[in-house]
Amino acid sequence: MRPGAELTVVLHQTRSPDNLGAVCRVMANFGFERLILSEPVVQDFSLAERMAVKGGHILSGMRVVPTLAEALEDCVYVVGTTSRTQVEKRAPLTPEDAARRLAEESTRGRVALLFGGEQRGLSDEDLTHCQDLLVIPTSDVQPSMNLAQSSAVLLYLCHRQGLTDAPALPQEEEAGARLGTLNALSGRMRAAMLAADFLNPQAPEHVLHELERTLMRARLTQREAELWLNAFKHLGRAVAPGNSRG
């Protein structure tokens, strides 16, 4: 297995080409190669080249996608970074624990380390895509870290956990549910539960996000997620307005 094959670094709404190039350099330092930009503000990627020392192959090989959901759709586990220590009903991991969880979950499929944009970081809505979040402890004098600096801290820890040489998926362990499948399941759940009057049509997200977090904590296999998806497809048809159920 090539170095870093199971870890994807995702940069969401990145503005600075210098930060982009510096992240590529850090990834090269520690043997990680999969980089995805979602909704980037920076558009001229050539400006990142001078900072991407020996990381030009990462810069040229990165994917650019229009949404965060698309960036994460192939991943079975995502950790989002934040400088906020208070996020509703969610306790952040330490950087060491996050790196350990990423290494453990990488045996089930691709995992992602998600960084927010330089101005506002990751929103609460962005963090709903993540099974866990992490906070790097910093001084109160300056609680937030530069994107390139925080990537260096976290990718070093991931390197130490062995994510650059992840073991092959054991034959007896099924692949984990991809977030793309879980997102499709969420859409089906939403439609079916709205039709069944289970969700408040004016504010369905609160309950739906709680249900989504329950499914993510369950560590479903891809096969199990597909079974849930198929079940809600049929349930949605059964409760659709105008359906005759005898």
Secondary structure as a PSIPRED ss2 file (coil, helix, strand):
# PSIPRED VFORMAT (PSIPRED V4.0)

   1 M C   1.000  0.000  0.000
   2 R C   1.000  0.000  0.000
   3 P C   1.000  0.000  0.000
   4 G C   1.000  0.000  0.000
   5 A C   1.000  0.000  0.000
   6 E C   1.000  0.000  0.000
   7 L E   0.000  0.000  1.000
   8 T E   0.000  0.000  1.000
   9 V E   0.000  0.000  1.000
  10 V E   0.000  0.000  1.000
  11 L E   0.000  0.000  1.000
  12 H E   0.000  0.000  1.000
  13 Q C   1.000  0.000  0.000
  14 T C   1.000  0.000  0.000
  15 R C   1.000  0.000  0.000
  16 S C   1.000  0.000  0.000
  17 P H   0.000  1.000  0.000
  18 D H   0.000  1.000  0.000
  19 N H   0.000  1.000  0.000
  20 L H   0.000  1.000  0.000
  21 G H   0.000  1.000  0.000
  22 A H   0.000  1.000  0.000
  23 V H   0.000  1.000  0.000
  24 C H   0.000  1.000  0.000
  25 R H   0.000  1.000  0.000
  26 V H   0.000  1.000  0.000
  27 M H   0.000  1.000  0.000
  28 A H   0.000  1.000  0.000
  29 N H   0.000  1.000  0.000
  30 F H   0.000  1.000  0.000
  31 G C   1.000  0.000  0.000
  32 F C   1.000  0.000  0.000
  33 E C   1.000  0.000  0.000
  34 R E   0.000  0.000  1.000
  35 L E   0.000  0.000  1.000
  36 I E   0.000  0.000  1.000
  37 L E   0.000  0.000  1.000
  38 S E   0.000  0.000  1.000
  39 E C   1.000  0.000  0.000
  40 P C   1.000  0.000  0.000
  41 V C   1.000  0.000  0.000
  42 V C   1.000  0.000  0.000
  43 Q C   1.000  0.000  0.000
  44 D C   1.000  0.000  0.000
  45 F H   0.000  1.000  0.000
  46 S H   0.000  1.000  0.000
  47 L H   0.000  1.000  0.000
  48 A H   0.000  1.000  0.000
  49 E C   1.000  0.000  0.000
  50 R C   1.000  0.000  0.000
  51 M C   1.000  0.000  0.000
  52 A C   1.000  0.000  0.000
  53 V C   1.000  0.000  0.000
  54 K C   1.000  0.000  0.000
  55 G C   1.000  0.000  0.000
  56 G H   0.000  1.000  0.000
  57 H H   0.000  1.000  0.000
  58 I H   0.000  1.000  0.000
  59 L H   0.000  1.000  0.000
  60 S H   0.000  1.000  0.000
  61 G H   0.000  1.000  0.000
  62 M C   1.000  0.000  0.000
  63 R E   0.000  0.000  1.000
  64 V E   0.000  0.000  1.000
  65 V E   0.000  0.000  1.000
  66 P C   1.000  0.000  0.000
  67 T C   1.000  0.000  0.000
  68 L H   0.000  1.000  0.000
  69 A H   0.000  1.000  0.000
  70 E H   0.000  1.000  0.000
  71 A H   0.000  1.000  0.000
  72 L H   0.000  1.000  0.000
  73 E C   1.000  0.000  0.000
  74 D C   1.000  0.000  0.000
  75 C C   1.000  0.000  0.000
  76 V C   1.000  0.000  0.000
  77 Y E   0.000  0.000  1.000
  78 V E   0.000  0.000  1.000
  79 V E   0.000  0.000  1.000
  80 G E   0.000  0.000  1.000
  81 T E   0.000  0.000  1.000
  82 T C   1.000  0.000  0.000
  83 S C   1.000  0.000  0.000
  84 R C   1.000  0.000  0.000
  85 T C   1.000  0.000  0.000
  86 Q C   1.000  0.000  0.000
  87 V E   0.000  0.000  1.000
  88 E C   1.000  0.000  0.000
  89 K C   1.000  0.000  0.000
  90 R E   0.000  0.000  1.000
  91 A C   1.000  0.000  0.000
  92 P C   1.000  0.000  0.000
  93 L E   0.000  0.000  1.000
  94 T C   1.000  0.000  0.000
  95 P H   0.000  1.000  0.000
  96 E H   0.000  1.000  0.000
  97 D H   0.000  1.000  0.000
  98 A H   0.000  1.000  0.000
  99 A H   0.000  1.000  0.000
 100 R H   0.000  1.000  0.000
 101 R H   0.000  1.000  0.000
 102 L H   0.000  1.000  0.000
 103 A H   0.000  1.000  0.000
 104 E H   0.000  1.000  0.000
 105 E H   0.000  1.000  0.000
 106 S C   1.000  0.000  0.000
 107 T C   1.000  0.000  0.000
 108 R C   1.000  0.000  0.000
 109 G C   1.000  0.000  0.000
 110 R C   1.000  0.000  0.000
 111 V E   0.000  0.000  1.000
 112 A E   0.000  0.000  1.000
 113 L E   0.000  0.000  1.000
 114 L E   0.000  0.000  1.000
 115 F E   0.000  0.000  1.000
 116 G C   1.000  0.000  0.000
 117 G E   0.000  0.000  1.000
 118 E C   1.000  0.000  0.000
 119 Q C   1.000  0.000  0.000
 120 R C   1.000  0.000  0.000
 121 G E   0.000  0.000  1.000
 122 L C   1.000  0.000  0.000
 123 S C   1.000  0.000  0.000
 124 D H   0.000  1.000  0.000
 125 E H   0.000  1.000  0.000
 126 D H   0.000  1.000  0.000
 127 L H   0.000  1.000  0.000
 128 T C   1.000  0.000  0.000
 129 H C   1.000  0.000  0.000
 130 C C   1.000  0.000  0.000
 131 Q C   1.000  0.000  0.000
 132 D E   0.000  0.000  1.000
 133 L E   0.000  0.000  1.000
 134 L E   0.000  0.000  1.000
 135 V C   1.000  0.000  0.000
 136 I C   1.000  0.000  0.000
 137 P C   1.000  0.000  0.000
 138 T C   1.000  0.000  0.000
 139 S C   1.000  0.000  0.000
 140 D C   1.000  0.000  0.000
 141 V C   1.000  0.000  0.000
 142 Q C   1.000  0.000  0.000
 143 P C   1.000  0.000  0.000
 144 S C   1.000  0.000  0.000
 145 M C   1.000  0.000  0.000
 146 N C   1.000  0.000  0.000
 147 L H   0.000  1.000  0.000
 148 A H   0.000  1.000  0.000
 149 Q H   0.000  1.000  0.000
 150 S H   0.000  1.000  0.000
 151 S H   0.000  1.000  0.000
 152 A H   0.000  1.000  0.000
 153 V H   0.000  1.000  0.000
 154 L H   0.000  1.000  0.000
 155 L H   0.000  1.000  0.000
 156 Y H   0.000  1.000  0.000
 157 L H   0.000  1.000  0.000
 158 C H   0.000  1.000  0.000
 159 H H   0.000  1.000  0.000
 160 R H   0.000  1.000  0.000
 161 Q C   1.000  0.000  0.000
 162 G C   1.000  0.000  0.000
 163 L H   0.000  1.000  0.000
 164 T H   0.000  1.000  0.000
 165 D H   0.000  1.000  0.000
 166 A C   1.000  0.000  0.000
 167 P C   1.000  0.000  0.000
 168 A C   1.000  0.000  0.000
 169 L C   1.000  0.000  0.000
 170 P C   1.000  0.000  0.000
 171 Q C   1.000  0.000  0.000
 172 E C   1.000  0.000  0.000
 173 E C   1.000  0.000  0.000
 174 E C   1.000  0.000  0.000
 175 A C   1.000  0.000  0.000
 176 G E   0.000  0.000  1.000
 177 A C   1.000  0.000  0.000
 178 R C   1.000  0.000  0.000
 179 L H   0.000  1.000  0.000
 180 G H   0.000  1.000  0.000
 181 T H   0.000  1.000  0.000
 182 L H   0.000  1.000  0.000
 183 N H   0.000  1.000  0.000
 184 A H   0.000  1.000  0.000
 185 L H   0.000  1.000  0.000
 186 S H   0.000  1.000  0.000
 187 G H   0.000  1.000  0.000
 188 R H   0.000  1.000  0.000
 189 M H   0.000  1.000  0.000
 190 R H   0.000  1.000  0.000
 191 A H   0.000  1.000  0.000
 192 A H   0.000  1.000  0.000
 193 M H   0.000  1.000  0.000
 194 L H   0.000  1.000  0.000
 195 A H   0.000  1.000  0.000
 196 A C   1.000  0.000  0.000
 197 D C   1.000  0.000  0.000
 198 F C   1.000  0.000  0.000
 199 L C   1.000  0.000  0.000
 200 N C   1.000  0.000  0.000
 201 P C   1.000  0.000  0.000
 202 Q C   1.000  0.000  0.000
 203 A C   1.000  0.000  0.000
 204 P C   1.000  0.000  0.000
 205 E H   0.000  1.000  0.000
 206 H H   0.000  1.000  0.000
 207 V H   0.000  1.000  0.000
 208 L H   0.000  1.000  0.000
 209 H H   0.000  1.000  0.000
 210 E H   0.000  1.000  0.000
 211 L H   0.000  1.000  0.000
 212 E H   0.000  1.000  0.000
 213 R H   0.000  1.000  0.000
 214 T H   0.000  1.000  0.000
 215 L H   0.000  1.000  0.000
 216 M H   0.000  1.000  0.000
 217 R H   0.000  1.000  0.000
 218 A C   1.000  0.000  0.000
 219 R C   1.000  0.000  0.000
 220 L C   1.000  0.000  0.000
 221 T E   0.000  0.000  1.000
 222 Q H   0.000  1.000  0.000
 223 R H   0.000  1.000  0.000
 224 E H   0.000  1.000  0.000
 225 A H   0.000  1.000  0.000
 226 E H   0.000  1.000  0.000
 227 L H   0.000  1.000  0.000
 228 W H   0.000  1.000  0.000
 229 L H   0.000  1.000  0.000
 230 N H   0.000  1.000  0.000
 231 A H   0.000  1.000  0.000
 232 F H   0.000  1.000  0.000
 233 K H   0.000  1.000  0.000
 234 H H   0.000  1.000  0.000
 235 L H   0.000  1.000  0.000
 236 G H   0.000  1.000  0.000
 237 R H   0.000  1.000  0.000
 238 A H   0.000  1.000  0.000
 239 V H   0.000  1.000  0.000
 240 A C   1.000  0.000  0.000
 241 P C   1.000  0.000  0.000
 242 G C   1.000  0.000  0.000
 243 N C   1.000  0.000  0.000
 244 S C   1.000  0.000  0.000
 245 R C   1.000  0.000  0.000
 246 G C   1.000  0.000  0.000
